[in-house]
Amino acid sequence: MIYYISDTHFFHAQLLAPNDFAPRHFSDVASMDEQMITAWNARVADKDTVYHLGDIALRPGNFPKPSEVYTLIKRLNGHIVFIKGNHDARELFKYIAQHNYDLNGQPKYQFEDVGALIKFDHAQYYLTHYPLLLGIATQIYNLHGHIHHNMMPTALNINVGVDAPERELLPAPLPFGTPLTGSEIEMIIQKKQQLLAQKN
């Protein structure tokens, strides 16, 4: 199984509620981080792959050391493909690569600087950290993060961040930090198309 997520922002205390940007309703950072790890591992098995679309961790003013981030992410199940976000230092990717290991016959971690292209259910998906402007496209979508509680005004762009408003289009709420399945993304696309049609 393949899953998608973005903007975990582990260690990021400034996102704890209240704030006007992307409030996370936890009493402390440790609770927030543990919830995301628990939600991830409840869904993802070691045979699965998760595309993480950037911004793994952040602690303004006291940026987490690569070793701190690695200690946390090595608790996450599955193979992880990291797409570089604006808060992901190249130093971090180098550290993770130096500590990479084999899991079920392939590397635990893989890395993409800009993005990746995958296909499922007869459609193409560009996986990037920043949202793309695709113009007029048929069966081509952009899965992205970066904008947290904001939503691009097109069904071609789907925010897969942990705090994305698109998640509210699913029939039942997911635990905070749950990576999304391909079928959930298809459902979000359909619901978002309906929502935008109602507004126009």
C-alpha positions in Angstrom: 0.0 0.0 0.0 1.1 3.6 -0.7 0.3 6.5 1.5 0.7 10.3 1.4 1.3 13.0 4.0 3.0 16.3 4.5 4.0 19.0 7.0 4.3 16.9 10.1 6.4 19.7 11.7 7.6 17.5 14.5 8.9 19.5 17.5 7.1 22.7 16.3 5.7 24.2 19.6 4.6 27.4 17.8 1.9 25.4 16.1 0.2 24.5 19.4 -3.1 26.2 19.8 -3.9 29.1 20.0 -2.4 30.6 16.9 -3.8 32.1 13.7 -1.7 30.0 11.3 -2.3 26.3 11.9 -3.4 25.6 15.5 -2.8 22.1 16.8 -4.8 21.3 19.8 -2.3 19.5 22.1 -1.1 20.4 25.5 2.6 20.1 24.5 4.9 19.1 21.7 5.6 15.6 23.0 1.8 14.8 22.9 1.6 16.2 19.4 4.5 14.2 18.2 3.4 11.0 19.8 -0.1 11.3 18.3 1.4 11.6 14.8 3.6 8.6 15.3 0.7 6.5 16.7 -1.6 7.5 13.9 1.1 6.7 11.3 2.0 3.3 12.7 -1.7 2.3 13.2 -2.1 2.5 9.4 1.3 1.8 7.9 3.0 -1.6 7.9 6.7 -2.1 7.1 5.9 -3.4 3.7 4.1 -0.1 2.8 5.5 3.1 1.3 4.7 6.6 2.6 5.5 9.7 0.5 6.2 12.5 2.9 5.9 15.8 0.9 8.1 18.0 3.0 8.6 19.8 6.3 9.4 16.9 8.5 10.4 18.9 11.6 10.9 22.4 12.8 11.8 24.2 16.0 12.3 27.9 15.4 15.2 29.5 17.2 16.6 26.1 18.2 16.4 24.0 15.1 16.3 20.3 15.8 19.6 18.5 15.1 19.5 15.8 12.4 20.1 13.2 15.1 17.0 14.3 17.0 14.9 14.1 13.9 16.3 10.7 12.9 15.6 9.3 16.4 12.0 10.2 15.9 11.4 9.2 12.3 13.1 5.8 12.7 10.0 5.0 14.9 7.8 5.4 11.8 6.7 2.2 10.0 7.2 1.6 6.3 9.5 2.8 3.6 9.5 6.6 3.4 10.1 8.7 0.4 11.0 12.2 1.5 10.3 15.1 -0.9 12.2 18.2 0.3 10.2 21.0 1.9 11.3 24.5 2.6 12.1 23.6 6.2 14.0 20.5 5.4 17.8 21.1 5.4 20.0 19.2 3.0 22.1 18.4 6.1 19.1 16.4 7.5 18.7 14.4 4.3 22.4 13.6 4.3 22.3 12.5 7.9 19.3 10.2 7.2 21.0 8.8 4.1 24.1 8.0 6.1 22.0 6.1 8.6 19.8 4.4 6.0 19.3 0.7 6.2 17.6 -2.2 4.3 14.0 -3.0 5.0 12.4 -6.0 3.2 15.0 -5.8 0.4 15.0 -2.1 -0.3 16.2 1.1 1.4 14.1 2.3 4.3 14.5 6.0 3.1 14.6 7.5 -0.3 14.9 11.2 -1.2 13.6 13.6 -3.9 14.7 17.2 -4.0 11.8 18.6 -6.1 9.1 16.0 -6.4 8.0 12.7 -7.8 5.5 11.5 -10.4 3.3 8.4 -9.8 0.2 6.9 -11.4 -2.8 5.1 -10.0 -6.3 4.5 -11.2 -5.6 5.9 -14.7 -4.4 9.3 -13.4 -1.0 11.0 -12.9 -0.1 12.6 -9.7 2.7 15.1 -9.3 4.0 14.9 -5.7 5.6 18.2 -4.6 5.9 20.3 -1.4 4.7 23.5 -3.0 1.4 23.5 -4.8 1.7 23.7 -8.6 -0.4 25.6 -11.1 -1.3 22.9 -13.6 -3.6 25.0 -15.9 -6.1 22.9 -17.9 -5.3 19.3 -17.2 -7.1 16.0 -17.7 -6.4 13.1 -15.2 -3.4 15.0 -13.8 -3.4 16.1 -10.2 -0.9 17.7 -7.8 -0.6 16.3 -4.3 1.2 18.9 -2.1 1.6 20.4 1.3 3.1 23.7 2.5 -0.1 25.7 2.9 -1.4 24.0 6.1 -4.9 25.2 6.8 -5.4 26.6 3.3 -6.9 25.0 0.2 -6.1 25.7 -3.4 -9.3 26.7 -5.3 -9.0 23.9 -7.7 -9.7 20.1 -7.5 -6.4 19.5 -9.4 -4.5 20.5 -6.2 -4.9 18.3 -3.1 -3.3 19.3 0.1 -2.2 16.2 1.9 -0.8 17.9 5.0 -1.7 16.7 8.5 -3.7 19.9 9.0 -5.1 20.3 5.5 -8.8 21.4 5.1 -9.3 18.7 2.4 -9.2 16.1 5.1 -12.6 17.4 6.3 -14.1 16.3 3.0 -13.7 12.6 4.0 -16.9 11.0 5.5 -15.2 10.3 8.9 -12.4 12.2 10.6 -9.0 10.5 10.7 -6.8 10.6 13.7 -4.4 13.6 13.5 -1.2 12.5 11.7 -2.8 9.7 9.6 -1.2 9.3 6.1 -3.8 9.3 3.3 -4.6 6.3 1.0 -5.0 6.6 -2.8 -8.7 5.9 -2.4 -9.1 8.6 0.2 -7.4 11.1 -2.2 -9.8 10.1 -5.0 -12.7 10.7 -2.7 -11.3 14.1 -1.7 -11.0 15.0 -5.4 -14.6 14.1 -6.1 -15.9 15.9 -3.0 -13.7 19.0 -3.8 -15.0 19.1 -7.3 -18.6 19.1 -5.9 -17.8 21.8 -3.4 -16.2 24.1 -6.0 -19.1 23.5 -8.4 -21.5 24.6 -5.7 -19.6 27.8 -5.1 -19.5 28.7 -8.9 
